[in-house]
């Protein structure tokens, strides 16, 4: 979500951008978990670059980004990386 403040009116307005993306959702493996950057309850959402381009997703993380999975579970976005070879986005998410 984005917020903008109008000093003349004292009003802050927020706006959200929603993307509908298909991809592969996978829990973090024991090999990935280091208890610092990747926690046991983390997961990764893998999406193709073509699918992201089709809906205008740029892969730039913003504060308060989240993903809602197919089971309506809300995940906080921790990190977004780009695999330029694929091309694909790898979105690390965390459930509180």
Helices and strands as residue ranges (DSSP letters): E 2-6, E 11-15, E 24-27, E 42-48, H 49-55, E 66-68, E 74-83, E 88-94
